[in-house]
Every structure is written in C-alpha cells, then in structure tokens.
C-alpha cells in the first residue's frame, strides 16, 4: 500500500518537530529588529526590562527556578548576569567556576589550585540549566563573560581570580600573583598562552549557547574594562573578541550572535561595526543621583538619541543604580528616580536591565519589580515597535514616543501640563485617549480625540503620569 503524498509530508513534519523537541533547540533567536531600536524573536517584537541577580550562575546556593519564577511574575524579561565571579557576594565554597580545581598545591583561598585547561562540567551544567530556564520563561540574558572588577586589586578580587599566578597550575607568563591588580596583564591579546585559555572558554560558551541551541543571549565580553585605569591594550583585546565572534559566525553558517560593547565609552568607537547592541552602563553621561528628577527624563532622552543617531543599534542601560532596592551601591536611586529611569528609557526607544549583586537584595524588596510590572502592562497596550521618539510633538516637561497619526505615548516625569500635537490624525478619524498611572498600573479612559492639539494637565502635584493615545 502506497502512502499518499500529504501523509508522507505530514510524517516528515511530525518527525522534524519531534527531533527539534528532543534536541532542545530553540525555534527562534533574539535579533535586532528592522527599526534598529528594538529586538524580535520569532517575529515577535521585544523590548527588554529587568533587575535580577547578577551572580546567579556561579552562586550555587541560589535556586534558579525560584529566582526566575519570581522574576517573571513581575513581567521582567531580561537579566544581566555574570558568567563567573569571585567576590564576597558569592558564599564561601559555593562559587562555581568554569575550570576544575585539581591541584597540586593550594590557591590563595586555601583550596586546590585550578587547571585552566580542564573544564568544570558541574559549572557548565548549572550555566546551561540557567539559560534553559530563562528561555522557558521568556527571559533574555545580557551575559557578561569576563568581569573587570575581579582583575582589580583587592582582598577579594585579583587575589581570588583563577588567572592569578598563585591560583592555577598552568604557569601562564606575564600574570602576577598576590593581591595587587592583574588588569594590565590580563587584557593582553599578544600573550598567546593566556589567549588560548580565554579563547577556549569563550568557544565553549558559544558552543553551549549559540543559536539555535539557545537564542536568548546577548554576549558582553567584559565589564567596565579600562573604566578605572588606562590599560594599554584594552582596545586591541576588545577587537580580538569582535573578530573572534565574526570568525565563529563564518565557521557556523546561519548562526548570528548578538555582541554588546564592554560598557566603556572611550572603547566603543574602537569597535567600529563590531557591536550589535550598545550598553550605556558606563557611557550614559548622566549623573542620575544628582540630577533633579524634573530634568532626568530629558537628559536620558538626549543621551539615547545621541547614541542611537551615532550607532543605529539598540541601546541598553545595565547600570545597577536603576534598582531602588539596592542597599550597597553608592549611586542607587530612589523609587521615584527608578521609575523615571525605566519609563524614560522606554520613551526614548531604549531598554533597561538593572541588576543586584546579593541574594538578600533580590529577596529584600520589590520596588524595582513593581516599576517593571506596571511598565510592562503599559508596554503591552502599545505597538512600540512601530513608534519612535518624537520630542517635536510635545510642549512641556514630557517625552513622546509616536507613530504620527496612529499612536502616541506621552510620559510626564513630574506631572504638570503638556500639549500634544495630534494634527496628523486623518481627517474624520478619532483616537482613544487613556491616562495611565505608573505607580499603580491603573488606566482610565479620557474619551476620544480628533486631529488637533491635546492639552493635558496631570492630576495631583509633582507625580509622574503617562498618556496612551490610539493603538490597541
């Protein structure tokens, strides 16, 4: 008996679907959208918000599912995470690392020395469990691969780093021991033995996570490189990774990786076209803590506008001060400024991913999560991917994101009166107008509006409000 063609095709489709399911491969991957501001994943537009635990991968005391379930409940869909870290925020003995401790000899923490040529499969198992759980819950990861503070001097920084000469058996030339700083020596692309080990780590990471296996990661090669010093070869080291990622893509046809800059402003241009995503972490140029709340939104708009015009890439702010629940950071913001930060990045066509560095901080408050939850509810009302910043359409202390004639979002950071130019609404048509409370997530209808100018006076005194005109 011959099978009919459509039954054969059905069987092939079912087999392909089954093979995809058992392989664990993602059907889509995060990519930069057509408008260059936002992302898409399987055709769905994506804007990123979050403020999760930074050390969740190396800190094996944290339950991944518990953290991510809590995180996703508030509508957060992105986390900045470090691949590995040696710091006081990771409990003693519970910090996983990509390499095995084989000895002989003891490291500066009294445990066996590392062999930087021997992968720690327990580490990779946990890292993959985190990436997979994030993918399942719709969480994207801004993944910091190398962490600059831990090559700085300090009792719990370079002293504990696996690359410290005292802590491994590999005898890599040029790397110092002790508790000073390894920064100058670590960022050296001319040190071939060192780069072989760094390359092997990054290649293993890409082999484990590159699309289609994962598809939910933006790779950030390092954190604040050259921010507090003037490391001579930081630019060449950064260029090494741009070329490394490009080679990897050529070696794996169809694989497209998202690479972010290392957050240092002065190194950004050195990367040329190598970066797909711009991280404002150390390059915002706005002193958030000391900028008056009423001026903060406009300064953020100008900073995002400046860099988008220059780079034509998605702009993310990963500054930890964006989390009002942080207790151990010098420029942590108030709840009001935290709200202005998140909303202003959205109204400026950007993304914001704060982060926390202690287990206590993600269990110790939900101010940031409440901000994210209410903003997420609002974002889901809009066709944000069709809009762009339109400061020319508003008069008063307000930001505007618009698709002229079809949809407008207006944010007033400190209330007051704003005038919105709606002259491009087609003749005879009306757009619905809603007022939204960023503090509570409540929306109230203000009726409909024809072409003309809308004058809106926010209720109360000095509180932030949002308008949604048209759209869904």
N, C-alpha and C positions, 0 to 999 in steps of 0.2 A: 504494500500500500504506500503510495507516494504522499508525502506531506504537502499541503498546499503552501504556495509561496508566503502567504501572510502568516501562516503558522510558523514557518521557518524563521521569518523575520521577528515574530513575537518571541520565539525561543532565544534568538540571538540577543534581543533587547533585555530579556529577563536574565540571561547569563551574564551580560555586561553589568547589569545592575547589581547582581549577586557578587560578582568579582570586585566591584567598587566597594560594596558594603563590607566584605571580609578583609579587604586591604586597608580599610580605614582612611582612604584617600578623600580629601575634600573635593567637592564638586566644583567649587569656585574659589577664588582668591581675592583678597583685598587689592585694589588697584586704584590709581589716580583717575578720577572722572574726567569727562570731556571739558568741563569748565575749569579744570585745574585747581579748583579750591577744595573740592570735596572728594570723597572716595566712592567707589562702587564695589559691590561684592555680589557676583552672580546677577548683575543688572540692577541690584537694589542700591539706591544712594545711601551713603553712610557719613554721618558727622560724629566725631569722637569726643566723648566726655568720660571722666573718671577720676578717682582718687584712691587707689588701692595700696596694698602693702608692697613696698619696693623690694624687700628681701625674701619674698615668698618662695622662690625656687631653692635657694641654699638653706633656708631655715626649715629644717625637717620637723620642728616642733609644731608647725602650723598645718592644720588640716586644709588641704587645697579645696575640697568640695565645700567645706563650711564657709571659707572665706569667699569663694566665688558665688555661692548661693546668696550670701548676704549682700554681696556687691551687686549682683544682677537684680536683686529685688528692688533696688532703688533706681534702676534704669541705667546704671553705669555700663558702658560697653567698651572701655579701654583702660589698660593699666600700664604704667611704666614700671618695668621690673628689671632687676639686675641679674645677670646670669650667675654670677658668684660673687661673694663678698666676704671679707674678713674684718669684722668690726664688732663693737660692743653690742650692737643691736641683734646679733645672732647669738643665742645662748651657747655657753661653753659646751663644746663637744657635739653640737647639733648643726654646725655649718658644713653643708656638703660642698664638695669641690670637684671639678672635672677630672682630677688625677688621683691616683691611689697613693696611699701612704705605705710605702714598702720598707723604708729604711734601706740600708743600715744607718744608724745614727738617729739622733733626735733633733727636731726642729726647735725654733725659739719658744714654742708653746709647750715643749716637753713631750710631744707626740712624735711618732716616726716621721722621718723626712719623706717628702714627695718624690715620686719618679714621674717627671713631666712627660714621659713617653708612654706611660701606662694609664689608659682611660679608667675612670671610676664608673662602672656600669650602674651602680646604685644612684649616682648623681644623674646620669642620663635617663634612667627610669623615672625619677621624680620630675625632671625637667619636661620630659615628654608627657607625663601624666598631667602636668600643669597646662601645657599647650593644648592638649586634647580636651581637657575640661573647659578651658576658656572657649575653644571652638564650639563645643556643645552648647554653651550658654550665650554665644554671640558676643564674646569678649575678645577684643583685639589687644595685642601686646606690643608696646613700644619697648623693645628689648635692648638693654644696654649691655654690650658684650664685655668690654673692659672698663673697669671703674677707676677713674683718675684719683680720687681721694686715697685709695689704698696703695698708691705708689708714692704718696707724700710721706714726709717724715711723721713720726708719732708712735707712741707706745703700742697702739693697736692698728697701725696702718702698714707701712712697709715692713715693719718687724714681723708681721704675721703673713705677709704675702708669699704665696708659693714660689714666686720667682726670686725672692730674696735668696742670696747665695747660701745663707745659713739653713734654709728650709728645704732644699732639694739635693738630690744626689747627682745631678746632671752636669755640674761644673760648666755652666754657661759663661763664657768670657764676658767681662765688662760689667757684670751686675754686682752691686755691692751687697754686703751683709749688714748686720747691725740694725739700728732703729732710726737711721737718718732718712734720706729720701732716695728712692730708686727711679725717680721720674726721668731724669736726663738720660739714664742708661736704658730704660725700658722702651722709650719711643725712638728706637734706632733701627730703621729698615736696612741699614748696612751691616747689622750684626746677624750674619746668616744662621748660626746655631740658634739664636733667640727667635728669629723669624720662622724657622722651621717648626718650632713648637707652637708659636702663635698661629701660624697658618694651619697647622693640624687641628687645633681647637676650633677655628672658625669653619674649616671644611667639614669637620664632624657635625658642627651645629647646622650648617646648611644641608648636609646630607640627611639629618634628622628632621628638619623643619621646612625645607623649601617646598613650594607648591609643586605638585598637587597634594603632597602628604599633609600639610597644614594649611597654609594660605591665610593665616590670621596674624602675621608678624610683620612689624616694621623694624628693621635692624638698625641699631645705633652703635657705631663701632666703639665709642668711648664716651665718658662723661667729663665735661669741663676740662678737656685736655688743653694744657697751656693757659688755663684761666688764671692761675695764681703764680705762674712763673713764666719764663720765656724759654721753654725747651727748644733747643736749636733745631731739631729735626722733626718737630711735630707736623709740619706741613708735608714733608716727604712721607712720614709714617701714615698720615691720613690718605695721601694719594696712593700709597701702596694698597690700601683696602678698597678704594674705589676701583682700581684696576683688577684687584682680586675678585671682587663681585662681578665685574664685567666679564672676566675670563670664565667664571663659573657659569654664567648665563650662556656663553658661547658653547661651553662643554656640555650643557644640558638644554638642547633646543626646546623652546616652549616654556621654559622656566623664566619668570620675571620676578625679580626681587625688589623690594622697597628698601632703600637705604636712606637713613637720615644723617644729617651732619652731627658732629660731636658736641654741639651746643656752644662752641667758642666762636664769637662773632668774627674775630680777625682771621680765622681759618676758613670761613665759609667760602669766600670768593676763590680761595686757592683750590677748592674742589671743582671749580668750573661747573660743568653739567653733570657731575657725578652723583649728585644728591637728588632723590625723588621727593623728599619731604624736608621741610625746614623746621628745626626745633628752636624756639625762642628762649629756651631755658636760661642761657646766659647772655642772650643777644636782644632782649626786648628793648633795653634802653630806657625803661621807665622805673623809677623808684616807687614801687607800689605802696609801700608802708607809709611814705612821707608825702605822697601825692594826695591832695584833698579829694574826697570822694566825688565831688561835683566835677572835677577835671579828669578823673581817671578814665572814664569811658572814651572820651575824645582822644586822649593820648594813646590808648590802646588801638583805637581805630587807625590813627595815623601810623603807628608802628607796623600794624599788619598790612595796611595799604602800601607803605613804603617797601616792605619786603616782598609782597606779592607782585608789585609792579616790577621789582628788580629780578625776581627769580621765577615767577609764574609757576609756583608749586604750592601745595597745601602747607599752611602754617599751623604749627602746634606749639602750645606753651606747656612745658613739663615742669614748671617751677613748683617746688613743694610749698612755697608760701601761699599757694592758692587754696590750701586746706585750712579752714578756720579751727579744726580740731587739733592741729599740731601744737605740741607744747614745748618742743625742743629746737625751735628754729628761729633765728634772730629776726627775720622779717616776715613772720607769719602774720596773716591778715585777719581783720575782724570778720564776723559773719556778713556784715553789710558789704565790705570790700570784696569778700569772696564771691558774693552774688554778682556784684558789678563786674568782676573779672570774668566769670563764666559767661554771663549774658553778653558782655562786650565782645568777647572773642567770637561768639556765635553771630552777633550782629555785624561783626567786621569780616565775616566769611572765614573764620578760623576755627581751631579746635583747642581744647584744653584738657590736659591729663595731669592732674596733681598726683602726689604720692606720699605715703607715710613710711617711716623707717623703723617703727617698733610695733610689736604685736599689740601692745597696750593702746597705741594710737588708733588702730582700726576698730578696737572694741570699746574705745573710751568716749565716743561721741558720734553724732550723725548729722552735724551741721552741713558738712560738705555733701553728704548723701541726699539731704533734703533739698539743697540747692540743685543738685543734679536731677533728682526725681521731678521737681517742678519744671525745670528747664526741658527735660526730656518729654514731659507731657505736652508742653507747648510746641516743641520742635515737630512732634508727630502730627500736629494740626496743619503743618505748613508743607509747601513744595520748596523746601530750602534750596534744593539743587538747581532750581530754575531762577533763583534770585541772586543778586549781587549787591554789595554796599552802595547806597545811593544817598550820600550826605547832601546832595543838591536838592533833595525832595523834602527836607525838613528845615524848619526855623525854630530855634530854641535849643535847650540842652538835651539833645536826643540823638540816637543813632537810628539809621534806617537801612533795612535790607529789603530790596524790592524787585519785582518783575513788573515794570510800569504798565499800568492799565489792567493788570490781572490780580496782583497780590503784593501786600506790603506788610512788613513787620517793623514796628517802632518801639524803641526802648528808651525810657526816661529814667536815668540813674538816680535822680533826686527829685522827681516829680516836677511840678510847675506846669507851664503852658507850652504846648508845641503846636506848630502849624504844619500840616502835611499837604503837599501838592498832589492832588489826585486828578489833575487836568487831563491825563492820558486815558482815563476810563472811557471806553467807547460811548458815543452819544446814545442815550436812551437806556443804557445799562446801569445796574446798581450793584454795589459790592457790600456784603455784610461787614459790620464793624463789631469787633469784640474787644473788651478790656480784660486784661489778664493780670492777676496778682502773683508776682514771682515769689512772694513769701509763703503763700498758701496753696498755690496751684489752682485757684478758683477763677472761672471765666464768667463774664456777664455780657449779654448782648446789648449793644448800643444802637441797634437798628441797621438801616442801610444807608448808603451814601452814593450820590451821583457824582459825575465829574465836577470838580471844583476844588476848594481848599477846606480841609478839616481843621478846625481849631479845637484842641483837646486840652482841658485843664484837669490834671490828675487830682483825685480826691486826697484829703489829708495834707500833711505838710512834710516835705523832705523825704518821702519814701519813693522807692522805685516802682514803676508800672510799665506794662507793655500793652501795645495795641496789635491786633491782627485784623487786617482789612483784606477781604476777599479770601481766596484759597478754598480749603476743604469746607 
